[in-house]
Amino acid sequence: MHLSRFGPLPLGDYPSGAGRRILVEKVARAGLRGRGGAGYPLAEKMALVTASRRTPTVVANGCEGDPSSAKDRALLRRAPHLVLDGIALAAHAVGAKDAVLALHADSPLTAVLTAALRERGGDPVPVELAEMPSGFVASESTALVNTLNTGDPRPTGVRTSTKGVRGRPTLVANVETLAHLALIARFGEQWYRAAGTTESPGTTLATVSGAVNRPGVHEIEMGLPISDVLELAGGETEPLRAVLIGGLGGSWLPVVDALELSLAHETCADVGIELGVASLIALPSTACGIAETAAVLRYLADAGAGQCGPCLFGLPAIAADMATLASGIYDRDLLPRLHRRLGVIPGRGACSHPDGAARLGASALHTFADDVAAHARGVPCAASSLGPWTPLDHN
C-alpha cells in the first residue's frame, strides 16, 4: 500500500555528500518547520548537526507527551512507513549511522512499528525502537536524549545538536516533521509550498477536542481559519466561549477572536500567542474557563520534572492560586499575587515547561476577565463545579 502510493525510498536521488547537501537545501527552500510544538526549521537543525566532525545520530520523537494531542499516534498507526522513510532520509542527509524511534512504554504502536520495520529493506541505517517513560515533560527533546543516555527522563537544557545520544550530535525531530521530510524528498519544495502560507507552508495534523461533534485528528492546510477547522470536526455541539490553542501549555482566546484566526505561526504571533502543537480545545459557553485552567495547571504542576525552582515552587503556587480563584474563596491578595507569580516564572526554568504553564494562566485571566472579577469577589459561576472539557490523559 505504501509503495503503491508513494513509491520507493528516493535515496538514489540524493547520492553521496553532494546529494545530502541537495536534500538539506531542498528542505530549507520548502520551509519545513517542526511539528512537535516549537516550530523550529528542520533544515537549520540539520545544519547544526552536520557542523560537527563527529558522526551524528537521529532520534524520531513519537512520544507525544501532551494529552490534548493525538496526531502522532494517528500518523504512526496509519502511515508508519512514511515516518520510517523520513527517518532514513534524515539519517542520510546528516550522515548518521543509526537512528532511534522513541515511543511511550507499553504503547500499542510498538507492535505496529516492529511489524513495519520487518517489512523494510535497503534503509541506510538501522532503527532502534526505544520505549520511554510516559509523562508530559519526558517527551521534551533533551529529556528524551537524557533518558536514552542515563535512564533519567528529565530535561537537561543541553543542546542536542552538539551533545546528544552518547555525546554525539543528535537530530531530534517529531515524527510528523519526518513524514513531511519524506514527502518533500519525493515531490519537491514547490509541491510542498502549494499548501499553507509563505511563512508556514504545507499541511499539519491538528487534534480537535472539546465541544465538537467529531473530535479527532484532521489534516489541514497551514493558515486555515479555526472556524473552518472546527467545521471539519463536525462543528460545535453548543455555543462556544473560548478555544485553547497550542496544547495544554498554549493560550486561551475568546471565541470571537479565535474563529477568525488562521492557524499559522505568523498569524498566531500577530495576536501574541504561539501556535505550539496543533491542538484545539473548544470550550462551550456552559463551562467555567477558570476551573478548566485550574485543572490543567494542577496537571502541569504534577507533571514537572522537579529540578528547578519554577517546577518545584512556581507551578504548584499558581495552580493553588487558580484553584482558589475557581472555588470563589474571597482573598483580596489573590489576584495581585497570581499576576505577580505568572510574571516571574517565564524564562527561569530548566526547560520551557514552566513557561507554557504561565502562558496558559495569563491567557485565562485575560480571556475570562469578567468571570475572574466575579470569582475574586467570592461569587463563582455555577459551571465551576462541572466536569472538565480539557483532555488530561492519553485515553
Sequence and secondary structure as in RCSB ss.txt:
>XXXX:A:sequence
MHLSRFGPLPLGDYPSGAGRRILVEKVARAGLRGRGGAGYPLAEKMALVTASRRTPTVVANGCEGDPSSAKDRAL
LRRAPHLVLDGIALAAHAVGAKDAVLALHADSPLTAVLTAALRERGGDPVPVELAEMPSGFVASESTALVNTLNT
GDPRPTGVRTSTKGVRGRPTLVANVETLAHLALIARFGEQWYRAAGTTESPGTTLATVSGAVNRPGVHEIEMGLP
ISDVLELAGGETEPLRAVLIGGLGGSWLPVVDALELSLAHETCADVGIELGVASLIALPSTACGIAETAAVLRYL
ADAGAGQCGPCLFGLPAIAADMATLASGIYDRDLLPRLHRRLGVIPGRGACSHPDGAARLGASALHTFADDVAAH
ARGVPCAASSLGPWTPLDHN
>XXXX:A:secstr
 HHHHH S GGGGS HHHHHHHHHHHHHHHT B SSSS  BHHHHHHHHHTSSS  EEEEE     TT  HHHHH
HHH HHHHHHHHHHHHHHHT S EEEEEETT THHHHHHHHHHT    SS EEEEEE  STGGGSHHHHHHHHHH
S  S     TTTS GGGS EEEEEHHHHHHHHHHHHH HHHHHTSB SSSBSEEEEEEEESBSS EEEEEETT B
HHHHHHHTT BSS EEEEEESSTTSEEEEHHHHTT B SHHHHHHTT    SSEEEEEETTS HHHHHHHHHHHH
HHHS S SHIIIIIHHHHHHHHHHHHHT   TTHHHHHHHHHHHSTT SSSSHHHHHHHHHHHHHHHTHHHHHHH
HTT   GGGGS   S  S  
